[in-house]
Amino acid sequence: MKNLGNMMKQAQAMQAKMAEMQAKLEQMTVEGAAGGGMVKVTLTGKGEMRGVAIDPALIDPEEVEVLEDLLVAAHNDAKAKSEAMMAEEMKAVTDGLQLPPGMKMPF
């Protein structure tokens, strides 16, 4: 039963760390870019879009598809960076926590 008590304490401590991490991720931002930086998308660490910047030179009614593709590419770049940042934060939260073999966080 002593191990159960320790596991409960670890779970409570981790829950507090997870709440801190969530708040921290809401404040952090990442920027993705495409087209040599002509299109930029800013996301929070939780993946919420905060901004889009488009070089005016790209705004051509005849080339709308190019702009659409660059927006998607910039968003995907930012999303990958956001996910990597979240994974790094999660690693810091779970560092030292002894999970049973095969169990991964978050559940």
C-alpha positions in Angstrom: 0.0 0.0 0.0 3.0 2.3 0.5 3.6 2.2 -3.3 -0.1 3.2 -3.9 0.3 6.2 -1.7 3.5 7.2 -3.5 1.8 6.8 -6.9 -1.1 9.0 -5.7 1.3 11.7 -4.6 3.1 11.5 -8.0 -0.2 11.7 -9.8 -1.3 14.8 -7.9 2.1 16.4 -8.5 1.9 15.6 -12.2 -1.6 17.0 -12.4 -0.4 20.3 -11.0 2.5 20.3 -13.4 0.2 19.6 -16.3 -2.0 22.5 -15.4 1.1 24.8 -15.3 2.2 23.4 -18.7 -1.2 24.1 -20.3 -1.2 27.7 -19.0 2.4 28.1 -20.3 1.6 26.7 -23.7 -1.3 29.2 -24.1 1.2 32.0 -23.7 3.9 30.6 -26.0 3.8 31.1 -29.7 5.5 29.6 -32.7 5.8 30.9 -36.3 5.6 28.8 -39.4 6.6 30.2 -42.8 6.4 29.3 -46.4 7.4 30.8 -49.7 10.7 32.0 -48.3 9.0 33.8 -45.5 6.5 35.5 -47.7 3.6 33.9 -45.8 3.8 33.5 -42.0 1.4 31.9 -39.6 1.6 32.3 -35.8 0.1 29.7 -33.5 0.0 29.3 -29.7 1.7 26.3 -28.1 -1.8 24.7 -28.0 -2.3 25.2 -31.7 -4.6 28.2 -31.7 -4.0 30.5 -34.7 -3.0 34.0 -33.6 -1.9 35.7 -36.8 -1.2 35.5 -40.5 1.2 37.7 -42.4 1.2 37.8 -46.2 3.7 39.7 -48.3 1.6 42.1 -50.5 3.6 40.9 -53.5 1.7 37.6 -53.3 -1.7 39.1 -53.6 -2.5 38.5 -57.2 -6.1 37.6 -58.3 -4.6 35.4 -61.0 -2.5 33.4 -58.5 -5.0 32.7 -55.7 -4.1 29.0 -55.6 -0.4 29.8 -55.0 -1.4 31.9 -52.0 -3.8 29.2 -50.7 -1.0 26.6 -50.9 1.5 28.8 -49.1 -1.0 29.5 -46.3 -1.5 25.7 -45.8 2.2 25.1 -45.9 2.9 27.9 -43.4 0.2 26.6 -41.1 1.6 23.0 -41.3 5.0 24.3 -40.5 3.8 26.2 -37.4 1.7 23.2 -36.3 4.7 20.9 -36.5 6.7 23.4 -34.4 3.9 23.8 -31.9 3.6 20.0 -31.5 7.4 19.7 -31.0 7.2 22.4 -28.4 4.3 20.6 -26.7 6.2 17.3 -26.7 9.3 19.0 -25.2 7.1 20.5 -22.4 5.4 17.2 -21.8 8.8 15.5 -21.5 9.8 18.1 -18.9 6.6 17.4 -16.9 6.9 13.7 -17.0 10.6 13.5 -16.5 11.4 11.3 -13.5 7.9 9.9 -13.4 8.1 6.1 -13.3 5.3 4.8 -15.6 4.6 1.2 -16.1 6.2 -0.3 -19.3 4.2 0.6 -22.4 2.3 3.4 -20.8 2.7 6.8 -22.5 1.7 10.3 -21.6 -0.7 11.9 -22.2 -3.1 9.0 -21.8 
